[in-house]
């Protein structure tokens, strides 16, 4: 179980580096009373992403041969390599959308931004992980996710006024995320026995 929790922690941290930058930008736009719906939107958006990933992973668990599920590890590896060579600025795009939005719809805007900026990447990480994880560990993993998410949200809120933090994540966040994606993909391939199975076929 400790191994599963450790892997879950690593994978979730890997999906939150970009999101942390986005939250810094969002809290920079919405402060005071408007910060509250940002908190709610961030929680709801991430809960929905995890819930959808769990549903898809449960369906995939019906596949009888575990090594086949291991092939899902290729998804985060692909996302990591793609992210390493990508020039997209998700944080900038999120800030641009929010700056043009109606402040009365902050909650729904943050939920939509969470999906737009993190949906594909996060589910590419979550689905392979949950598909290859014992269901008995899921409640503890979800609690861990909630704790990490809370730390990320509150840290972004309190660090909004510290430019060096923003600069650091802008500079190194993408590289760290790519490394963690690739590492998780390799873990899934190895843990499910996919690599050893493919080697045995040679």
DATA-V560490 format. One record per residue. PHI is phi in whole degrees, 0 to 359 (999 if undefined). BURIAL is + if it has 24 or more other C-alpha atoms within 12 Angstrom, else -. D_FIRST is the distance of its C-alpha to the first C-alpha in whole Angstrom. Layout:
phi = (PHI	PHI)
burial = (BURIAL	BURIAL)
d_first = (D_FIRST	D_FIRST)
This chain:
phi = (999	299	296	295	293	296	294	298	298	298	293	289	298	296	270	256	295	295	295	298	297	298	295	301	293	294	294	293	273	242	235	65	295	285	286	299	295	293	302	299	297	295	295	297	300	288	297	295	299	293	297	297	297	296	297	295	296	297	295	293	292	288	292	293	266	297	296	294	298	299	297	297	297	292	293	296	297	299	296	294	295	298	296	295	262	277	254	292	249	296	297	295	295	296	297	296	294	291	294	265	268	280	297	286	248	302	303	295	295	293	299	294	296	300	291	295	272	238	306	296	296	296	290	295	273	291	300	299	295	293	294	249	244	301	301	294	272	301	304	294	294	294	297	298	302	296	295	297	300	298	298	298	296	291	297	297	297	279	260	305	272	252	306	303	294	299	297	299	290	295	275	246	301	295	295	298	297	299	298	291	301	295	298	294	300	295	299	298	298	284	296	277	78	294	296	296	294	295	295	292	278	284)
burial = (-	-	-	+	+	-	+	+	+	+	+	+	+	+	+	+	+	+	+	+	+	+	+	+	+	+	+	+	+	+	-	-	-	-	+	+	+	+	+	+	+	+	+	+	+	+	+	-	+	+	-	-	+	+	-	-	+	+	-	+	+	-	-	-	-	+	+	+	+	+	+	+	+	+	+	+	+	+	+	+	+	-	+	-	-	-	-	-	-	+	+	-	-	+	+	-	+	+	-	-	-	-	-	-	-	+	+	+	+	+	+	+	+	+	+	+	+	+	+	-	+	+	+	+	+	+	+	+	+	+	+	+	+	-	-	-	-	+	-	-	+	+	-	+	+	+	-	+	+	+	-	+	+	+	+	+	+	-	+	+	-	-	-	-	-	+	-	-	+	+	-	-	+	+	+	+	+	+	+	+	+	+	+	+	+	+	+	+	+	+	+	+	-	+	+	-	-	-	-	-	-	-)
d_first = (0	4	5	5	6	9	10	10	12	14	15	16	18	20	21	22	25	28	27	27	31	32	31	33	36	36	36	39	40	39	40	41	41	40	36	35	35	33	30	30	31	28	25	27	27	23	22	24	23	19	21	23	20	18	21	22	18	19	22	21	19	22	23	22	22	18	20	22	20	19	22	21	20	24	24	22	24	27	26	26	29	31	30	31	34	35	37	36	36	34	34	38	38	36	39	42	41	40	43	45	43	45	43	43	41	38	35	36	37	33	31	33	33	29	29	32	31	27	27	27	25	22	22	22	19	17	18	17	14	13	15	13	10	9	11	9	7	10	11	9	10	13	14	12	15	18	17	18	20	22	22	24	26	28	28	30	32	33	33	35	38	37	38	37	33	34	36	33	31	34	34	31	28	29	28	25	24	25	23	20	21	22	19	17	19	19	15	15	19	17	14	16	18	21	23	23	24	27	28	29	31	33)
